[in-house]
Every structure is written in C-alpha cells, then in structure tokens.
Amino acid sequence: MSDHASQKATVTPGNLNVLLVGQAGPDAGSLLAQLDSLGYSFQLAATPEQALLAVESDAPDLVIIDATAPDVDPYRLASHVKQLNFERALPVMFACLPKDLRAEIDGRDLGIDDCFAKPIPTDVLAARIRLLLRNRDLERSLRQQNRDYDLLNRELLQARDVLGRELELASHIQRSLLPHEMPQLDRFQFAAALRSSAEVSGDFYDIYRLDETHYGFYVADAIGHGVPAALLTIFVKKGIQTRDITPEGYRLLSPGEVLTRLNRDIISEKLSANPFVTLFYAILDVEAASLSYASGGHPPAILLPTDGPVRPLLSDGALLGIFESDFTTGDVTLGAGDQVVLYTDGIEQARADSGKVGLDALLEYLAALPADAPRDAFVTLVEGALDALITDDTAPQRRDDAATFVLKMVP
Amino acid sequence: MSDHASQKATVTPGNLNVLLVGQAGPDAGSLLAQLDSLGYSFQLAATPEQALLAVESDAPDLVIIDATAPDVDPYRLASHVKQLNFERALPVMFACLPKDLRAEIDGRDLGIDDCFAKPIPTDVLAARIRLLLRNRDLERSLRQQNRDYDLLNRELLQARDVLGRELELASHIQRSLLPHEMPQLDRFQFAAALRSSAEVSGDFYDIYRLDETHYGFYVADAIGHGVPAALLTIFVKKGIQTRDITPEGYRLLSPGEVLTRLNRDIISEKLSANPFVTLFYAILDVEAASLSYASGGHPPAILLPTDGPVRPLLSDGALLGIFESDFTTGDVTLGAGDQVVLYTDGIEQARADSGKVGLDALLEYLAALPADAPRDAFVTLVEGALDALITDDTAPQRRDDAATFVLKMVP
C-alpha cells in the first residue's frame, strides 16, 4: 500500500531534493543519514541566509528546519520561506525536541506543513514526506489548472472584446442605414421603432420618396438574426428596384413587381444555406390617400381605423429568396385618422399591462393616442412602443429582433 | 500568533463539526472531552456504517478515526471516506497508540491527512486541526476557482461557437455575392481571387454586363475587416448605379460618374464612425478593346503588357464616403496578350520564392504564364495566386483581406 501511494508523487526518492536547515551537529547528522538512507538528495544550510539562498537557487522539494539548531529562529525562517514560496506550495517541516509544544503549535499556525519530534523512525519520516509531497502536487496542479483556465479565459475575453467592438461598429453602420428622418408631409405622419436582440439586426425598415406624389416604404425580416441577417438587410435596402426604364423615361413598379424583382435578385445570387427574407412593401399615393401593398411571406400590415374593427391588409406572396413566385398587389384607400401598422413577428414578445400580448398589445398601445394628437406625440409614442411592450426578461433563446413602422393619415 | 492564524480558517470552534469514529470507551471519552473543551461540536459514530452515514448526512468538517477502536478497520474506512469526499477535501485524522508505525505510515499513504498518538495535548490537537482546515479551505477555494473558471469558459466558448456559426453563415452569404461565374468572351478572359483574414471580408469584387458591348467590374476594399467592412461591401455591391435615365432611355455612367454617385450615396447615409471604402472601377468596351477606369482612393490597377514595362493606370479620386469629391476617368487601349491587374492593399503580405514581395510578387507570378496559355490555365493561375503568395504565418495583427481581379486580352 505504501509503495503504491508513494509512486503517485511526481517526485521519486532518487530526484527528491531536501534542504535541511540547522547546524551540522549530531542531530542534523542523524537526520541527514536518514534522508540519505531513503535515497533523497539533500543539502545542508547552516544559517537562515544560506537557507533562503538555497531555496531561491536550488528550488528544493522540501525544507526541513531543525527547530533545535542554535542561531536559527525557526518561526521567522519558516514564515519567510512559506511567504516567498506561496505559489510553489513548497512544504516546510519542523524537526523539534519531543514535547516541544511551541514548535508543534506555533509552527503549524505559522504555516508549516508538519512537525515531528526527533528521533523519528525513518519509514515514518518517509511517509510524512510523501503526504506533504502529495498535498504539494495537488495544490500545484490545482493552481496550474487555474492558470491554464485564466489564460484561456483571457484569450476568450479578448477575442470576445475584439468581436464585440466589431459588432458595435457594424451596429452603428446598420443603424445609419435606417432612415435618418421621416418625410414631413401635411396629411401623413410616419414613425418607426426597431429593437435588436443582438448588436446587429435582421429586422429593417426604410422609406423613400419615389416621385412627386409617391412614397415607398417597407418592413423586412431576414431569417435568423445577427450578422448573416444583417448582411441580408443591406442586400435588400440597396437591392430594391423601384422603377423600370421605359422608352418614355421610367415608370414606378407596383409593390408586387418590386417583390417579384427582389425575389429573383436574391434567388439569382444563389445564396448558400438558403437564407430568406420576408418583407411587407407599400407605396403611398399622397394625392389619392391610397396605399398599394404586397407581402413576401410577411405578416400583413394592419389597418387601424379611428373607429371600427382593425383589418389586416392581406395579399399573396411567398417569402423571398427561395422560389420564383408571383406577388399580388393589394390596394386600400385611407380615411382621416387611420393608421397602418407594419411590424415583424418579433412583436410576439410584446406584453401589455392590460394582459394583451403580441400584435394585440401593440394595437392597443397605438390606439391609446387620440387621433388628433400632435405629430410629436405620435412619433414619440411609436418610437417608444417596443421598449414599452417588450421587456428584457424574455428568455435569451426566445428573443427576436422586432420592428414596427406606422403610417398615420392626419384627421 | 496561534489566535491570529486560527481566525483565518472559515470554521471557528463554535461551528466546527467533528465526527469521531470509535467506540465510546475511555479513550474516545478523553478525546471527546478535549474536543468539547475546545468548543467544537462533535458526534460519535461507533461503526464504519454509522460513520459513512454521518459523513453523508451531517457533512462534518473533520473526521477523526480512532485506530484503536475494535470492530473498525481504520484503513478501509479512511480510504472509503476520502474517496467519497474527494471534491469536498474532507480532512481525516487517525488517533492511534504511541509508536503505531503502521497507522503512521499506511494511514498517510492511504490518504489521511494526519495521525497523532493518544494522549495528545489539547492545544497541539487544536493546532493540528487548524492546519488541516487551512489546507482544506485552500484546496476548496482552488477547486471553486477552477469550477468558476470552467463555468465562465463554457459560457464564453458557447458564445464563441454561436457567433462562429453566425459568422460562417455570413461568410457563405458574402461569398455567394461574389460573381458565380465570369463572363465567357472570345477576346477577353477574367479571373479573380479573394483571401479573407476573418470569416467575412472587407475586400470584394464584382463584374457584370452593362450592355451589348460593355462590362463593368471593380475591386473594393472597405476600411478594416470583419463584420462592419462586410456590411459596407454589400452596400457597395448593391448600391453601385451604372446608368442614368434619360429622355431617350438611359446612358451608361462613366467610371468617374459611378464613383461620384457612390461616394455621395455613402456620405448621404451619414454612416457613424466614418467608415470608408476604396474602390477601383473599370468599364471594358469589348468592341474597341478599351478600358475606362476611375479610382476612389484605391491603388491603381496595373497594365501588364506581354512585353514592355508595367504601367499603373492612374486617375484622381479620394476614398469614398468622407468628402464630396470628383473622380476622373482614365482610358487605355488594350493590346493582344495584355493583362490588367486590379488588387487590394492586402497584397502587401505577398512573398514570392524569388524574394519579391507585395505587388511585385503578384506581377511576377502572373507574368510567368505564357500569353497564349489556355483560358483554364489562366483562371487556375489567378485563382491560386493569393494562396500561393500569402502564407498563413503572417502575424495575426498584420493579416489583411486581399483580393485581385485580372482581365486578359486574348493574344
């Protein structure tokens, strides 16, 4: 049993290096003889100074301080050696006279690892040394594991920070690509909100003037979220074609035509891993106060009249980027005070105090403002909608990007 | 000194819970009296079964096994207790008869932490217990640190994996946005290569047919690399306008005009953090065998004739996205066998066996192929250029994305 356990120590007798501190008197001599008989290497330090020097330069595996040696303050030396070799977990023993209670007690309280009375049977000394080395090896290996973990940890944190700054910059760029300001029209107001589940978003919206009397706008949702989705949103923003060149100049494409072309465009890029986009696209005719619209697999926009039931603006069209497909264009004439609410399915995370959830929570929230509220109040309300309705305590795996875009006809 | 050190242990006498294993004989009685006088809580287990049960249910701070107790195999019990409480670092002591060498030796080799002969002075027992608890606390805290690190590392690795998969998908998408195949023309050949320093790239190239006789192509380099740069490359790809609507239909924009519009477009987005792009844009007229070109702060393309000196295709133009600026269009007529080499500054990492570096290494590499080599050989050569010239041993902080696009007029 002894043999088995002793082999566990990384140090075998042959290369064990013991530093014995004390004068080379008869007592030290018998200890040295014991260490020698055990096959250990050893050296003798007569003074504390020699001892500290030897500890520093020779890195012994074990220090035995002869507490009976004159001119050596064993407590001071032990304390010094332990402090200097904290990380190395260097074991220190006292060899003392039988019944030296001070050595037994104060030595241990000072940090030494064992204290034995001379003379000690050689095999007991060996067993005590094995125990100390076992403890030392355990402590060292735990400390080494900690250092290894710490190193890996630092590398991971550093990589995370680098990528974090990158994503933050990407987020700035993507946010910059949202409309800087909404068109200021007499009869219509626009406002929008976007809430990302990560630095960059798969949800996106845009609005632009098409000609004297028409404005195009949309809400898009690229599959998934994060970086790949963000790439797709820019693809959509910059890839949407809104007009066709004709012999007479140009003509505006209908929402259905816009989606047909965008769909073909995404398909033609043969994007790997089949990413796709859903999108609700609308064109507002400010003269006619009418809206034409099309959906590429996107939840229908909601017409929210000043009174009367809400009505989804339905139209046929598959999500974009998978199959060649047709997209129908729907039309609706707006009345004074009507709101049209575009949104992405991230709205499912919404929870209102009233108990309503998802889209219902959003519609209730938007309907709360009087139809004749000033533009600023409308904009502030819409821009705050998602933060008001979606809390941060959604489980991470259920978090999604969310966006809403609201058009209101001034009453 | 004793008092001070003893306070370091997390367990104070008042709440120290000692399990003493052995029959309640006179010996055990005196040990119990000592523990009691030290203010420790204690309980007695008469049999190994009771001892194991008490260890499990009461989580003592220390186990003292009376090795003199009949009906208890102290070695077997100690081994069992230590094994079951490895992670808890539960200290185990033997109380034995004086000169019980087997207990002193085999006990320690079996894993106990200390062995003392009865009777033992109470304050020595206390000091020994304090030492064991100190060791236990150290081991526990090191193990706890390891567990904490392990947990944090797992979280970091998991986050890294999630982001890694995201970036891989983004990389697929971005690669998909490179030309799927080059135009197949009788008199001209095209080939390109791109090498990313990260999953996604800030370098990009594209080529497309503009009309019956014109092809537009470019190499772009968005500032930095990684995700923000990748977003900009898509902005550029989808944002480039190549034609103008006119009363007669349309006209192709010159390279200088293309860059003027793209520059305005990027500026108008008011991208945060001032990201910018450099780009070399060219239009090939396949009938006239002429090239018109413009540069937005990009290294000039190189005209590499079959013989004669290489010539940079210089033109004026600042990098894109910072200031309103004009971009001049240059022109050159190509001869049979001529190559035009577009590249990004990542080529600076190139090292040829000949000792040439950077652009010189690339030009030497491209000039090595006979002018009348078949198209496949040309394409293979160009596509392998960056992998051949840029090694993976570039220091990470010096790695950059690199791209080259080569046009060759068939001799």
Chai-1 contact restraints between the chains, C-beta under 6 A:
chainA,res_idxA,chainB,res_idxB,connection_type,confidence,min_distance_angstrom,max_distance_angstrom,comment,restraint_id
A,M1,B,D106,contact,1.0,0.0,6.0,A-B,restraint_1
A,M1,B,D109,contact,1.0,0.0,6.0,A-B,restraint_2
A,S2,B,I105,contact,1.0,0.0,6.0,A-B,restraint_3
A,S2,B,D109,contact,1.0,0.0,6.0,A-B,restraint_4
A,A5,B,D109,contact,1.0,0.0,6.0,A-B,restraint_5
A,E104,B,V124,contact,1.0,0.0,6.0,A-B,restraint_6
A,I105,B,S2,contact,1.0,0.0,6.0,A-B,restraint_7
A,I105,B,D123,contact,1.0,0.0,6.0,A-B,restraint_8
A,I105,B,V124,contact,1.0,0.0,6.0,A-B,restraint_9
A,I105,B,A127,contact,1.0,0.0,6.0,A-B,restraint_10
A,D106,B,M1,contact,1.0,0.0,6.0,A-B,restraint_11
A,R108,B,A127,contact,1.0,0.0,6.0,A-B,restraint_12
A,R108,B,L131,contact,1.0,0.0,6.0,A-B,restraint_13
A,D109,B,M1,contact,1.0,0.0,6.0,A-B,restraint_14
A,D109,B,S2,contact,1.0,0.0,6.0,A-B,restraint_15
A,D109,B,A5,contact,1.0,0.0,6.0,A-B,restraint_16
A,D109,B,A127,contact,1.0,0.0,6.0,A-B,restraint_17
A,D123,B,I105,contact,1.0,0.0,6.0,A-B,restraint_18
A,V124,B,E104,contact,1.0,0.0,6.0,A-B,restraint_19
A,V124,B,I105,contact,1.0,0.0,6.0,A-B,restraint_20
A,A127,B,I105,contact,1.0,0.0,6.0,A-B,restraint_21
A,A127,B,R108,contact,1.0,0.0,6.0,A-B,restraint_22
A,A127,B,D109,contact,1.0,0.0,6.0,A-B,restraint_23
A,L131,B,R108,contact,1.0,0.0,6.0,A-B,restraint_24
A,L142,B,L142,contact,1.0,0.0,6.0,A-B,restraint_25
A,Q145,B,N146,contact,1.0,0.0,6.0,A-B,restraint_26
A,N146,B,Q145,contact,1.0,0.0,6.0,A-B,restraint_27
A,N146,B,N146,contact,1.0,0.0,6.0,A-B,restraint_28
A,Y149,B,Y149,contact,1.0,0.0,6.0,A-B,restraint_29
A,L152,B,N153,contact,1.0,0.0,6.0,A-B,restraint_30
A,N153,B,Y149,contact,1.0,0.0,6.0,A-B,restraint_31
A,N153,B,N153,contact,1.0,0.0,6.0,A-B,restraint_32
A,L156,B,L156,contact,1.0,0.0,6.0,A-B,restraint_33
A,E166,B,G226,contact,1.0,0.0,6.0,A-B,restraint_34
A,E166,B,V227,contact,1.0,0.0,6.0,A-B,restraint_35
A,L167,B,V227,contact,1.0,0.0,6.0,A-B,restraint_36
A,L169,B,P228,contact,1.0,0.0,6.0,A-B,restraint_37
A,L169,B,A273,contact,1.0,0.0,6.0,A-B,restraint_38
A,A170,B,V227,contact,1.0,0.0,6.0,A-B,restraint_39
A,A170,B,P228,contact,1.0,0.0,6.0,A-B,restraint_40
A,A170,B,L231,contact,1.0,0.0,6.0,A-B,restraint_41
A,H172,B,S272,contact,1.0,0.0,6.0,A-B,restraint_42
A,H172,B,A273,contact,1.0,0.0,6.0,A-B,restraint_43
A,I173,B,P228,contact,1.0,0.0,6.0,A-B,restraint_44
A,I173,B,L231,contact,1.0,0.0,6.0,A-B,restraint_45
A,I173,B,L271,contact,1.0,0.0,6.0,A-B,restraint_46
A,S176,B,E269,contact,1.0,0.0,6.0,A-B,restraint_47
A,S176,B,K270,contact,1.0,0.0,6.0,A-B,restraint_48
A,S176,B,L271,contact,1.0,0.0,6.0,A-B,restraint_49
A,S176,B,S272,contact,1.0,0.0,6.0,A-B,restraint_50
A,L177,B,E269,contact,1.0,0.0,6.0,A-B,restraint_51
A,G226,B,E166,contact,1.0,0.0,6.0,A-B,restraint_52
A,V227,B,E166,contact,1.0,0.0,6.0,A-B,restraint_53
A,V227,B,L167,contact,1.0,0.0,6.0,A-B,restraint_54
A,V227,B,A170,contact,1.0,0.0,6.0,A-B,restraint_55
A,V227,B,V227,contact,1.0,0.0,6.0,A-B,restraint_56
A,P228,B,L169,contact,1.0,0.0,6.0,A-B,restraint_57
A,P228,B,A170,contact,1.0,0.0,6.0,A-B,restraint_58
A,P228,B,I173,contact,1.0,0.0,6.0,A-B,restraint_59
A,L231,B,A170,contact,1.0,0.0,6.0,A-B,restraint_60
A,L231,B,I173,contact,1.0,0.0,6.0,A-B,restraint_61
A,L231,B,I234,contact,1.0,0.0,6.0,A-B,restraint_62
A,I234,B,L231,contact,1.0,0.0,6.0,A-B,restraint_63
A,I234,B,I234,contact,1.0,0.0,6.0,A-B,restraint_64
A,I234,B,F235,contact,1.0,0.0,6.0,A-B,restraint_65
A,F235,B,I234,contact,1.0,0.0,6.0,A-B,restraint_66
A,F235,B,K238,contact,1.0,0.0,6.0,A-B,restraint_67
A,K238,B,F235,contact,1.0,0.0,6.0,A-B,restraint_68
A,K238,B,K238,contact,1.0,0.0,6.0,A-B,restraint_69
A,K238,B,G239,contact,1.0,0.0,6.0,A-B,restraint_70
A,G239,B,K238,contact,1.0,0.0,6.0,A-B,restraint_71
A,I245,B,I245,contact,1.0,0.0,6.0,A-B,restraint_72
A,I245,B,Y250,contact,1.0,0.0,6.0,A-B,restraint_73
A,Y250,B,I245,contact,1.0,0.0,6.0,A-B,restraint_74
A,E269,B,S176,contact,1.0,0.0,6.0,A-B,restraint_75
A,E269,B,L177,contact,1.0,0.0,6.0,A-B,restraint_76
A,K270,B,S176,contact,1.0,0.0,6.0,A-B,restraint_77
A,L271,B,I173,contact,1.0,0.0,6.0,A-B,restraint_78
A,L271,B,S176,contact,1.0,0.0,6.0,A-B,restraint_79
A,S272,B,H172,contact,1.0,0.0,6.0,A-B,restraint_80
A,S272,B,S176,contact,1.0,0.0,6.0,A-B,restraint_81
A,A273,B,L169,contact,1.0,0.0,6.0,A-B,restraint_82
A,A273,B,H172,contact,1.0,0.0,6.0,A-B,restraint_83
